Amino acid sequence: MAIASTLGMTDPASPANDFSGRDKLKAHSVEFRKRVEKITDGVYTAVGYSASNVTLIQAQGGSIIVDTSANPVDAMAIMGAFGDLMIHPVRAIIYTHNHPDHTGGATVFAGDDKPEIYSHDLLVRIKPVTGRGRRDDGDAFGTALSDDQFINAGTQLEYGRVTPHTREGFLPPTQTFDGEEDSLAIAGVQIKLIHTPGEADENISVWLPDRNVLIAGDVLLKTFPNIAPLRGLPTRPVEEWIASLDKLIALNARFVIPGHMGTITGASEGKDALTAYRDGIKFVYEKTMEGVARGKTPDELVQEIKLPAELARHPYLQEYYGTVAWAVRGIYQQNAGWFDGNPTHIFPLTEKERAAKLVAMIGGTAKMLGSAEASLSAGEFQWAAEQADYVLALEPQNREARTVKIHALRGLGERQMNATARNYYLTVAQSLDKPEPLSK
């Protein structure tokens, strides 16, 4: 095989050489530049120092911290960035939700101050879901990719690539609530905690009515939401997410601080972002459920359901982290189960059985590999990867098939706008490219 040469023969004008998605993902990295944003008097947010934002609220005789970054190292950097803005002691810490990138630096901010730590009761009662074990070394966050291959992780510049996310800096909540909202006065600051499930069941949004500031948590991100994550988590509760956004739209906040990336300033701008986010999720949900009622399969719906042009152009619905297609599949399975209605799929052939029949049909492994190489040369990376998989199902150590798949996955990954898809493609390719262990 001559894979290196055939790759270079692809027509430069063909879609296979369209790197616009990758270029958009690179441009998206500007969202994660390090800075401390002054939101309004007494409210500041550190962006880009860790995987998630940390917000400082100046209070009477101290400070309130909302979310605490991914680990103690990042938390120390954020403390330094806040500098004299941070008034000691820290009177309270509020967790918007239990994801480790929001809770991993609490010990640093707490120090010896013994602050009360607030969260929704679900944070304590629900065991965190960490996702399935890796298969084929696929990693949606790209933690093991080299710097020249890694761009970002969709909602953050890097997910534990330099300093891992840990639970070492986590402190358990001391004050929780289990209803829809809780009103507090902490060191002279009026605060309303609003239960807003979405990406996390326990997510709360922090509303500062006197300052017109909304700290949304991960119910709003500057990317299409990751409703059905590649890394193997349950599909997020879409109807609850829509209801959460309705609550936040009604606040008419002048400032909206998402869990990641920069602040939205201006009531009309905040309402526009929240409304578009709600409308995007609602559109995909309703169209998927309509398709289920009409007996459509998930594959058919993935091809049919596209955001309307106005929503598809919206900066808060670009597919850097989640995608419409994955949301459709997740919503379908969540509401209609795994079966697509085709009786052929009730007890299908195993992957190996199907591969054996297809490889025999084409005339053997050599012909299948020749077809896969031709697909690779034509820039048909998906079909090349699928053909390589047929061979690998029968001969897992077939080096030629592995090489085709490596190049196909890299071809797919380098053309991706979605960070998690890119990272998954490239980490699996990297794993396949490792030297095979010597047999004993």
PLY file of the C-alpha trace (Angstrom):
ply
format ascii 1.0
element vertex 440
property float x
property float y
property float z
element edge 439
property int vertex1
property int vertex2
end_header
0.00 0.00 0.00
1.06 3.58 -0.62
-1.01 5.50 1.84
1.34 8.45 2.26
1.37 9.11 -1.47
-2.33 8.56 -2.07
-3.25 11.00 0.65
-1.38 13.68 -1.23
-3.34 12.96 -4.41
-6.69 14.21 -3.06
-8.17 16.98 -5.22
-7.47 20.25 -3.35
-10.91 21.55 -4.40
-12.78 18.56 -3.00
-14.79 18.67 0.27
-12.24 16.26 1.72
-9.79 19.16 1.91
-12.25 21.51 3.61
-10.56 22.55 6.85
-13.03 25.35 7.62
-14.35 23.45 10.64
-10.89 23.14 12.12
-10.23 26.83 11.46
-13.45 27.80 13.26
-12.46 25.65 16.24
-9.06 27.37 16.35
-10.76 30.77 16.30
-13.01 29.59 19.16
-9.93 29.35 21.40
-9.99 33.13 21.87
-12.91 32.54 24.23
-10.48 30.99 26.74
-7.90 33.74 26.98
-6.94 34.51 30.58
-8.54 37.58 32.09
-10.41 38.90 35.12
-13.63 40.56 33.99
-15.26 43.28 36.06
-18.97 42.53 35.76
-20.27 45.40 37.88
-19.27 47.00 41.17
-18.20 44.23 43.53
-18.49 41.32 41.07
-15.56 39.86 39.13
-15.07 36.69 37.12
-11.82 34.88 36.33
-11.96 33.35 32.85
-9.37 31.09 31.23
-7.27 30.35 34.32
-8.96 26.99 34.73
-11.44 24.79 32.91
-14.39 26.78 34.35
-15.08 30.31 35.52
-14.70 31.44 39.12
-16.76 34.42 40.27
-15.83 36.71 43.16
-18.56 38.68 44.94
-17.33 41.34 47.34
-19.40 41.35 50.53
-19.42 43.07 53.90
-16.25 42.07 55.70
-15.29 39.36 53.22
-15.91 37.63 49.91
-18.23 35.07 48.35
-16.87 32.65 45.75
-19.05 30.96 43.14
-17.38 27.79 41.80
-13.78 27.04 42.65
-11.98 25.85 39.46
-10.68 22.37 38.61
-7.88 21.87 41.14
-5.82 23.62 43.82
-3.11 24.71 41.36
-5.62 26.58 39.20
-7.31 27.99 42.30
-4.00 29.48 43.50
-3.51 31.12 40.09
-7.00 32.62 40.26
-6.43 33.90 43.80
-3.34 35.63 42.47
-5.25 37.08 39.53
-7.95 38.48 41.82
-5.26 40.04 44.02
-6.53 42.86 46.24
-10.04 42.49 44.82
-10.50 39.50 47.07
-11.37 40.55 50.61
-10.68 38.04 53.38
-12.16 36.13 55.02
-14.10 34.11 52.46
-17.57 34.07 53.97
-19.20 31.56 51.60
-18.53 29.27 48.65
-21.34 28.32 46.26
-21.11 25.33 43.94
-23.30 25.66 40.86
-22.95 21.88 40.36
-20.75 18.89 41.13
-18.59 18.62 38.00
-14.96 18.43 39.11
-13.92 21.42 36.99
-16.19 23.59 39.20
-15.46 22.10 42.63
-11.79 21.08 42.64
-10.18 24.16 44.22
-12.40 24.85 47.23
-9.72 24.17 49.84
-7.59 26.99 48.44
-10.36 29.59 48.53
-11.54 28.43 51.95
-8.09 28.47 53.50
-8.55 28.73 57.26
-11.70 30.84 56.94
-14.23 28.01 57.45
-16.84 29.42 55.04
-20.29 27.95 54.65
-20.47 25.96 51.41
-23.77 26.05 49.54
-25.23 23.72 46.90
-28.42 22.01 45.87
-29.21 18.90 47.90
-28.90 16.76 44.75
-25.17 17.48 44.73
-24.88 15.51 47.94
-27.46 12.82 47.20
-26.65 11.89 43.61
-23.47 9.96 42.95
-21.46 11.78 40.25
-21.61 10.12 36.83
-18.12 9.84 35.38
-18.85 8.26 32.01
-18.00 4.87 30.64
-14.54 3.37 30.53
-12.53 4.23 27.48
-12.76 1.97 24.45
-9.92 2.07 21.93
-8.37 4.85 24.06
-10.82 7.42 22.72
-10.81 10.64 24.76
-13.25 13.43 23.97
-11.08 15.91 25.90
-7.82 15.06 24.11
-5.76 15.01 27.29
-3.04 12.81 25.75
-2.79 14.56 22.37
0.40 16.37 21.46
0.30 20.16 21.44
0.42 20.31 17.65
-2.74 18.18 17.40
-4.77 19.65 20.27
-6.85 22.82 19.77
-9.30 23.05 22.68
-12.00 21.05 24.48
-15.04 22.97 23.25
-16.02 24.69 26.49
-12.51 25.10 27.87
-8.99 25.49 26.59
-7.78 22.26 28.11
-9.31 19.60 30.29
-6.64 18.40 32.69
-3.85 18.35 30.08
-1.44 20.33 32.28
-2.88 19.96 35.77
-5.41 17.13 36.17
-8.85 17.70 37.58
-8.94 16.24 41.06
-11.19 15.88 44.08
-8.31 16.79 46.39
-9.52 20.37 46.69
-13.21 19.54 47.09
-15.01 20.45 50.30
-18.46 18.99 51.02
-21.39 21.39 51.21
-22.47 22.57 54.65
-25.74 24.20 53.54
-28.09 22.68 50.95
-31.65 23.21 49.73
-33.93 20.74 47.99
-36.60 22.91 46.42
-36.84 25.08 43.33
-35.09 28.05 44.91
-33.63 29.44 48.10
-33.23 33.10 49.10
-30.26 34.04 51.26
-28.51 37.03 52.73
-24.78 36.37 53.03
-22.58 39.11 54.49
-25.03 41.76 53.34
-25.47 40.35 49.82
-28.94 39.29 48.70
-28.72 36.01 46.77
-31.29 33.73 45.20
-30.25 30.18 44.37
-32.41 28.78 41.55
-32.51 25.07 40.70
-31.85 24.92 36.95
-31.17 21.33 35.85
-29.67 20.87 32.41
-26.14 19.65 31.84
-26.18 18.63 35.51
-29.28 17.55 37.48
-28.15 19.55 40.49
-27.20 22.75 38.62
-28.16 25.96 40.37
-28.03 29.46 38.95
-27.05 32.27 41.29
-29.12 35.46 40.98
-27.95 38.71 42.55
-31.09 40.87 42.28
-29.54 44.03 43.72
-26.72 43.90 41.15
-28.75 42.43 38.28
-26.19 39.65 37.83
-26.99 36.07 36.88
-24.33 33.37 37.35
-25.88 30.62 35.25
-23.61 27.62 35.79
-23.49 25.15 32.91
-27.11 25.58 31.86
-25.80 28.12 29.30
-22.57 27.76 27.30
-21.28 29.46 24.17
-21.68 26.29 22.11
-24.50 23.94 21.19
-25.18 21.95 24.39
-23.73 18.49 24.88
-27.09 16.79 25.36
-25.78 13.28 24.58
-22.02 13.24 25.27
-19.62 11.01 23.32
-17.92 9.95 26.52
-20.84 7.78 27.60
-23.04 9.75 30.00
-26.83 9.55 30.18
-28.72 11.88 27.86
-29.36 15.12 29.69
-32.98 15.95 30.78
-34.00 18.07 27.81
-37.47 19.15 28.96
-36.05 20.22 32.33
-33.26 22.12 30.58
-35.84 24.05 28.53
-37.81 24.88 31.70
-34.60 26.05 33.42
-33.87 28.48 30.60
-37.44 29.80 30.79
-36.80 30.68 34.45
-33.60 32.55 33.59
-35.08 34.43 30.64
-37.77 35.80 32.96
-35.14 37.42 35.21
-34.12 39.86 32.44
-30.59 39.95 33.84
-28.30 42.79 32.82
-25.23 40.57 33.20
-25.08 36.82 32.51
-22.02 34.83 33.56
-21.93 31.32 32.04
-20.05 28.45 33.65
-17.41 28.74 30.92
-16.22 31.58 28.66
-17.02 35.26 28.80
-19.78 37.36 30.34
-22.79 38.63 28.41
-23.41 42.32 29.09
-26.73 44.02 28.45
-30.26 42.82 29.18
-31.16 42.44 25.50
-27.94 40.55 24.76
-28.47 38.21 27.72
-32.09 37.57 26.81
-31.08 36.89 23.20
-28.48 34.30 24.19
-30.73 32.53 26.71
-33.69 32.56 24.32
-31.68 31.20 21.40
-30.28 28.46 23.62
-33.76 27.48 24.77
-35.19 27.65 21.26
-32.36 25.54 19.81
-32.82 22.78 22.38
-36.61 22.96 22.10
-36.56 22.78 18.29
-34.38 19.65 18.25
-36.47 18.02 20.98
-39.82 18.72 19.33
-38.68 17.68 15.85
-37.20 14.45 17.22
-40.40 13.59 19.07
-42.45 14.38 15.96
-40.19 11.99 14.04
-40.63 9.27 16.66
-44.41 9.64 16.35
-44.13 9.26 12.55
-42.10 6.08 12.88
-38.83 7.61 11.68
-35.53 5.96 12.56
-32.70 7.79 14.35
-30.59 7.68 11.15
-33.39 9.28 9.18
-33.94 11.99 11.77
-30.24 12.85 11.94
-30.38 13.61 8.21
-33.65 15.55 8.45
-33.32 17.68 11.59
-31.27 20.84 11.12
-31.56 24.08 13.07
-33.40 26.88 11.26
-30.96 29.30 9.62
-31.35 32.03 12.28
-30.57 29.61 15.10
-27.84 27.83 13.14
-26.01 31.17 12.81
-26.33 32.10 16.48
-22.96 32.31 18.30
-24.33 30.35 21.28
-25.41 27.40 19.12
-22.23 26.64 17.19
-21.36 22.94 17.44
-18.03 23.18 19.27
-19.04 20.87 22.15
-22.37 19.17 21.46
-24.04 18.61 18.08
-27.59 18.51 16.76
-27.03 14.98 15.43
-25.96 13.56 18.81
-28.83 15.37 20.52
-31.28 13.74 18.10
-29.87 10.28 18.83
-29.86 10.86 22.59
-33.41 12.22 22.68
-34.62 9.35 20.49
-33.14 6.68 22.75
-34.20 8.50 25.92
-37.83 8.59 24.82
-38.26 5.67 22.38
-35.60 3.17 23.43
-32.87 1.51 21.38
-35.07 -0.20 18.74
-35.57 1.77 15.51
-38.57 -0.24 14.29
-36.79 -2.29 11.62
-37.24 -6.00 12.50
-33.93 -6.80 10.83
-32.33 -5.01 13.76
-34.01 -7.02 16.53
-31.25 -9.67 16.62
-28.62 -8.42 14.14
-25.46 -10.24 13.12
-22.45 -9.60 15.29
-19.84 -7.21 13.97
-17.50 -10.11 13.25
-20.20 -12.16 11.45
-21.18 -9.23 9.26
-17.54 -8.46 8.47
-16.85 -12.07 7.48
-19.73 -12.06 5.00
-18.89 -8.66 3.52
-15.18 -9.41 3.14
-16.00 -12.72 1.47
-18.51 -10.98 -0.81
-15.92 -8.47 -2.04
-13.39 -11.22 -2.69
-11.22 -11.31 0.43
-9.16 -9.13 2.75
-6.80 -7.85 0.04
-9.66 -6.52 -2.08
-11.34 -4.91 0.94
-8.08 -3.19 1.83
-7.63 -2.06 -1.77
-11.11 -0.57 -1.72
-10.38 1.12 1.62
-7.18 2.64 0.22
-9.06 3.92 -2.82
-11.63 5.52 -0.51
-8.83 7.12 1.48
-7.28 8.49 -1.71
-10.65 9.96 -2.72
-11.05 11.66 0.64
-13.92 9.37 1.66
-12.54 9.03 5.17
-15.68 7.67 6.81
-16.05 4.86 4.28
-12.35 4.08 4.46
-12.60 3.75 8.26
-15.65 1.49 7.99
-13.94 -0.80 5.48
-10.84 -0.97 7.67
-13.10 -1.97 10.58
-14.47 -4.93 8.60
-10.94 -6.27 8.21
-10.01 -5.51 11.82
-13.10 -7.35 13.07
-11.60 -10.50 11.51
-7.90 -9.71 11.94
-7.44 -7.28 14.87
-3.66 -7.08 14.36
-3.76 -6.47 10.59
-1.26 -3.66 10.25
-2.44 -2.48 6.83
-6.01 -2.13 8.05
-4.82 -0.30 11.17
-2.82 2.08 8.99
-5.83 2.83 6.80
-7.94 3.47 9.88
-5.29 5.73 11.41
-5.20 7.91 8.30
-8.99 7.88 7.96
-9.52 8.97 11.58
-6.93 11.71 11.24
-8.63 12.85 8.07
-11.96 13.01 9.86
-10.53 14.63 12.97
-8.64 17.38 11.17
-11.84 18.49 9.44
-13.95 18.69 12.57
-15.34 21.85 14.11
-16.59 19.89 17.11
-13.81 19.65 19.70
-14.96 16.43 21.35
-15.32 14.62 18.02
-11.92 15.88 16.87
-10.26 14.80 20.09
-11.90 11.37 19.99
-10.89 10.72 16.38
-7.30 11.80 16.99
-6.79 9.99 20.30
-8.00 6.69 18.82
-5.71 7.21 15.81
-2.83 7.89 18.21
-3.60 4.72 20.13
-3.69 2.62 16.95
-0.35 4.06 15.92
1.47 2.77 18.98
3.99 -0.04 18.42
2.48 -3.44 18.95
3.70 -5.21 22.13
6.16 -8.04 21.58
4.59 -11.45 22.03
6.08 -13.62 24.76
0 1
1 2
2 3
3 4
4 5
5 6
6 7
7 8
8 9
9 10
10 11
11 12
12 13
13 14
14 15
15 16
16 17
17 18
18 19
19 20
20 21
21 22
22 23
23 24
24 25
25 26
26 27
27 28
28 29
29 30
30 31
31 32
32 33
33 34
34 35
35 36
36 37
37 38
38 39
39 40
40 41
41 42
42 43
43 44
44 45
45 46
46 47
47 48
48 49
49 50
50 51
51 52
52 53
53 54
54 55
55 56
56 57
57 58
58 59
59 60
60 61
61 62
62 63
63 64
64 65
65 66
66 67
67 68
68 69
69 70
70 71
71 72
72 73
73 74
74 75
75 76
76 77
77 78
78 79
79 80
80 81
81 82
82 83
83 84
84 85
85 86
86 87
87 88
88 89
89 90
90 91
91 92
92 93
93 94
94 95
95 96
96 97
97 98
98 99
99 100
100 101
101 102
102 103
103 104
104 105
105 106
106 107
107 108
108 109
109 110
110 111
111 112
112 113
113 114
114 115
115 116
116 117
117 118
118 119
119 120
120 121
121 122
122 123
123 124
124 125
125 126
126 127
127 128
128 129
129 130
130 131
131 132
132 133
133 134
134 135
135 136
136 137
137 138
138 139
139 140
140 141
141 142
142 143
143 144
144 145
145 146
146 147
147 148
148 149
149 150
150 151
151 152
152 153
153 154
154 155
155 156
156 157
157 158
158 159
159 160
160 161
161 162
162 163
163 164
164 165
165 166
166 167
167 168
168 169
169 170
170 171
171 172
172 173
173 174
174 175
175 176
176 177
177 178
178 179
179 180
180 181
181 182
182 183
183 184
184 185
185 186
186 187
187 188
188 189
189 190
190 191
191 192
192 193
193 194
194 195
195 196
196 197
197 198
198 199
199 200
200 201
201 202
202 203
203 204
204 205
205 206
206 207
207 208
208 209
209 210
210 211
211 212
212 213
213 214
214 215
215 216
216 217
217 218
218 219
219 220
220 221
221 222
222 223
223 224
224 225
225 226
226 227
227 228
228 229
229 230
230 231
231 232
232 233
233 234
234 235
235 236
236 237
237 238
238 239
239 240
240 241
241 242
242 243
243 244
244 245
245 246
246 247
247 248
248 249
249 250
250 251
251 252
252 253
253 254
254 255
255 256
256 257
257 258
258 259
259 260
260 261
261 262
262 263
263 264
264 265
265 266
266 267
267 268
268 269
269 270
270 271
271 272
272 273
273 274
274 275
275 276
276 277
277 278
278 279
279 280
280 281
281 282
282 283
283 284
284 285
285 286
286 287
287 288
288 289
289 290
290 291
291 292
292 293
293 294
294 295
295 296
296 297
297 298
298 299
299 300
300 301
301 302
302 303
303 304
304 305
305 306
306 307
307 308
308 309
309 310
310 311
311 312
312 313
313 314
314 315
315 316
316 317
317 318
318 319
319 320
320 321
321 322
322 323
323 324
324 325
325 326
326 327
327 328
328 329
329 330
330 331
331 332
332 333
333 334
334 335
335 336
336 337
337 338
338 339
339 340
340 341
341 342
342 343
343 344
344 345
345 346
346 347
347 348
348 349
349 350
350 351
351 352
352 353
353 354
354 355
355 356
356 357
357 358
358 359
359 360
360 361
361 362
362 363
363 364
364 365
365 366
366 367
367 368
368 369
369 370
370 371
371 372
372 373
373 374
374 375
375 376
376 377
377 378
378 379
379 380
380 381
381 382
382 383
383 384
384 385
385 386
386 387
387 388
388 389
389 390
390 391
391 392
392 393
393 394
394 395
395 396
396 397
397 398
398 399
399 400
400 401
401 402
402 403
403 404
404 405
405 406
406 407
407 408
408 409
409 410
410 411
411 412
412 413
413 414
414 415
415 416
416 417
417 418
418 419
419 420
420 421
421 422
422 423
423 424
424 425
425 426
426 427
427 428
428 429
429 430
430 431
431 432
432 433
433 434
434 435
435 436
436 437
437 438
438 439
